[in-house]
Amino acid sequence: MILKGDNMNKRVKLLDYEDRKHFFIIKDFENVDTLVFQIISGDGVLTVIYKDKKQVHFDSSEDRLINFDDGIWVIEPKDIGVLNRMKDCYDTDELDKVCYGD
């Protein structure tokens, strides 16, 4: 499931440590090579790596005081919908299945 967007752009939801929703637009989505999703101190952070190796960084926090690495997942563009389906900041079961298998 992709939240509103078109073939060129995709809207993605990232949750912060209080499960507040933050929405970001990934431009030129058809040129995305890899997505790297991290949870840092409960905040969702997404790095988009394009086929030309350009990177764009999205962070659900603007005021994180400390960085605890809670996990990292490499996501194929076709699986980006898993981020939009997260119900809380540590809801990673589907991420684990998509990225690492059963």
N, C-alpha and C positions, 0 to 999 in steps of 0.2 A: 504494500500500500504506500503510495506516495501522496503526500498532501499536495494541494493545489500547485500546479506548475504546468509546464508544457515540455516538449521534447528538448528544448534548449536549456531550460532552467528547472531545478527541482527545489522544493521547499522541504526543509528538514527540521525536526524538532529535537532540541537538546534539553535535558533536564538539569537543574542545578541541585545542590545538596538538600534544598528544602522542597524538591520536586516541583519547583516553578518551571513553567514551560518557556523556552526561548526559541524563536523561529528564525531561521536563516535561509537565504536563497543561494543555492549553488548554481552559478552561471555556467553556461556551456557544458551542461552535464554530459552530453554525448562525447566530450573529449576527456572525461575523467578516466584515469587509469586505475587508481587505487584510493581507498578511503582508510584512514587510520583513526580509530575511535579510542579515546582514553577516558577513564574516570579518574579525576585528580581531586582528592579530598571531597568526593561526592559530586563534583561538577563534571558534566559532560563536555568533552573537548574533541573537536573533529578537525583533522588535517586532510584536505583534499589534494591529491597529487594528480596532476593532469598528464596526458601523454607526452607533452613537451617538457615535462619535469617541473613546471611551475607549481608552486604550492600556495594554498590559501588555508588560513587557520580560523576556526570558529570556536569561541569559548563561551560557555553559559555563565561564567562568572566575570565580574568586573572588579572584584575586590577580595580575591582569595589571599589569605594571610600566610598559609603554609601549604606545601605541596606534598601530599601523601599519594603515592602511586597505587591506586586501587585496581588497576587492570588496563590492559591494552588489547585491542582486537583489530586485525586487518580485514577489511570488508570489501568484497567485490561490488562494483557499482550496482549490479542487478539486485543486490541484497540490501540496499539502503533503507528499504521500508522497515527493517527490523528496528531502526532507531526511532521511527515514528510510533512504533507499537510499545515502546517501553512505558511501563506504568509507574515506575519509581526509579530513582537514580541508581539503584543496585539491581534492577530487574534485568539480569544478564543471561538467563537460561537460554533464550532464543539466540542471542548473540553467540553463546558458546556452541550451540548446535550448528549454526550457520558457518562459523569460522573453524571449528575443530571437529565437527561431526558428532555423532551420538556418543 
